[in-house]
Amino acid sequence: MRRDIFTAEQEDFRRMVRDFVEREIVPAYPRWEQAGEAPRSFFRQLGSIGVMGMSIPEKFGGAGVDYFRYSVILQEEASRALVTMGTVRTQLATSAATSPRSG
């Protein structure tokens, strides 16, 4: 079924996330699940591909985008790969950008 709710930019984001999930999360996921957490390097990797702080206004260093559909894409791609990214999709806009220890 074709959906027309995502823009071309959002579909590009989907392809990037799908590649990241398959390359970085799927192989490591069993270790993360056993440890009960993803390593800090995972969150740094998300930042390096531009996923962290997407809804933070640009003047504060974020992307300043409407985050809802991007969050849906993260959830769909994680579900497709049978992994979870925990609270990543709900916390991208706040904790990573506002935590004094996020650096």
Secondary structure, DSSP 4 states (H G I P E B T S, - for coil): ----SS-HHHHHHHHHHHHHIIIIITTTHHHHHHHTS--HHHHHHHHHTT-TTTTS-GGGTS-----HHHHHHHHHHHHHTT---TTHHHHTTTHHHH-TT--
